[in-house]
């Protein structure tokens, strides 16, 4: 039914935005404090490998996988706590996704690289450095060559560490993956200006779902 299809697209727009907020926020946390919230960061990275998910929620392994992003998005839409720097970085990610969409040869390299990285992820499991290194290297070789570039500010102590930089890039790849979902679901930049109430209603609805508990932050 058309109504159901419209609802699913609306949810895809909201979840894609929330996923981008969540991944960028973890990249910023890593750059500034040298740490991530493990379960949240792993949920972000897992989205990179779910290229053929059944629906928007499945990209995140269910609504709980993007709970933190939904809370960040709600704060931005309510203008009561979101970071202007975070929002600018997310908007840059959305523009970067647009650049990727206009470069099919780069998009194909990204997809092939993700498939190769997925095999490493299956072999290594959760938090192994290699799981982050392969997506991070892929981001460096593909998306970082496009414009605009996503600039993550932080502490030089951490940004000088190759391991940290690789993880930041992997999280930015996850952010772009969410931006792809946002775009595929009908997301447009003007929604953030002219349809904030519509986005906020969808965000609150998803947060209110009983199947959307907050993941533990053990960082």
N, C-alpha and C positions, 0 to 999 in steps of 0.2 A: 504493500500500500504506500501511496505517496507520502502520507503523514509519517509513517515509520521511517521511510527513507530520509525524509527531511530531518527527523530527530537524530538519526544516526550520523548524518553529515554535520549537524550542529554539534553533537558530542565530539566528533572527530576534530572540528575546529578548536573546541575548548581543550580537549586532551592534547592536541598537538602543541598549542600554545603553552599549556601547563608543562608538558614534557620539555619544551625548550627552556622555560624558566628553571625547571629543576636541574637540568644538566649544566646550564650556564652557572647557576648558583653553586653547584658542587665544584666546578672549575675555578670559580672565584675563591671559594673556601680553601681549595688546595693551594692556590697561588698566594693567598694571604697568610694562611696558617700552617701550610704543609700537611694538611690532613683532609680527609673526607669522612662523611658518615657512611660506613661501609655498605650497609644494606641499600641505602639510597643510591650511592654511586654504582653499585652492581646492577640495580634496577635500570639505571640510565644506560649503562653499557649493554645490557641485554637487549635493549630496543634495536640496537644496530644490527643484530643478527636475525630479527624478526621481519624480514622483508615481505613475506607473504602471509601476514597474520589475517585471521578470519574477519576481524573488525578492529575498530580503533582501540578499544579497551585491551584487546589481545596483544597489541603492540607492547603494552606495559605489563603483561602478565596479569591483567585485571586492574581495576580502579585503584587498589591499594598501592600499586607500583608507581603511581604518579600523585599520590596524596600530597606530598610536600610541594610539588609544583602547582597543584590546584590552590593550595593555601597561599603561595606566593602570588599567583595570578589574581586571586581574590583581593589580596592586599593592594596590588597595583590598581585594580578596577575600582576599589573603594577609596583609593588614595589615602590610606591610613597606615602605611608601613612599608610599602615596597621601596626598594632602592632605585633612585633615578639612574644610577650607573648600571644596575642590573637590567633595567628595562631597555636602556640604550643598547646594551650588548645583545639582548634578545632581538631587538629590531634589526640590528646588524646581521644576526644569524638569519633572519627571515629574508633580508636582501641577498645574502650570500646564497641561500637556497634558490632564489630567483636566477642568480648568475649561473648556478649549476644546471638549472633547467634549460638554459640556453646553450649549454655545452654538452651535447650528447656523448661526445667522445670521452670527456672527463667523467660523466655519469657512468659510462660503461666501465671505466677503470675503477671507479669507486665500488660498483657492484661486484666486480671480479675480485677486488681486494677484500671486500667483506666476506665473500664466500671462502676465500683462503684463510682469513682470520678466524672464521667460524670453526674451521677444522682444528685450528690451534686451541680455540676456546674449549671445544669439546674434549680435547686431549688433556688440557692443563687444569680445567676446572676454575672455580670462582675467582680468587683474588691474586692469582699468579701474575707476576709482572709481565710475562709474555702476552697475556690476554689483553693488557693495555698497550703494550709496545706495538703490536701489529696494527691496531686501529689508529694509534697515534702516528705511526710512520705513514700510514695511508693518508691521513689528513694532511700531513706535511707535504706529501708528494702530489696531492690533487687539490683539495679545497683551499689550502693556503696559497696556491698560485693564482686564485681568482680574487676578484674585488667585489665588495669591500672586504678587508681583513678584519677579523674579530680580535680586538685587543683586550687582553686580560691583564689588569694591573695587579701587582702583588709585592711581596717581600723578595728582594733580590737574593736573599739567602736560599729561598726555595726555588726561585726561577732560574738559578744557576745549576740546578740539579737535573741531569738528563732524565732521571726516573720521574721526577715531578712533571717536567715539561711533556713527556710522553703521555702521562695520565691526563693532563690538561687537554692536550690535543684529542685524545680518545673521547673525552667528555664533550668536547666541541663537535666531534663527529656525531655523537649521540644527539646533541642539540639540533644539528642539521637534519638528522633523520626525523626528529619530531616536527621540524619545519616542513619537511616533505609531506608528512601526514596532514599537517595543517593546510597546506596548499591543495593536496588531493581532495580534501573534504570541502573545499570551497573557500578557504581562508583568504582574506585580502587585507592589505595594510590599512585600508580605510575603516575596517571594522573596529580597530583600536581607537579610532577617533569618533566615529559616528554610531557605533553599535555597542557601546560599552555596557549599557543596561542589559542588552540581549546576551552579551558574553557573561556578565556577572550572574544573571539568572541561571545560565547553564552551569557555571562554575559552582554556585551554591547548591544546585540540584545534585551534581555529582558528588560533592562533599557530604551531602546529607544521606547518601546511600549507605545502608547498613553494611554493605560489602566493601566499604572503603575505610578501614581502620588505618591509623597512622603507622608507618613502619618504624621500628625501633632505631634510634640514633645511638650507635655504639662508638661513634667517632670520638 
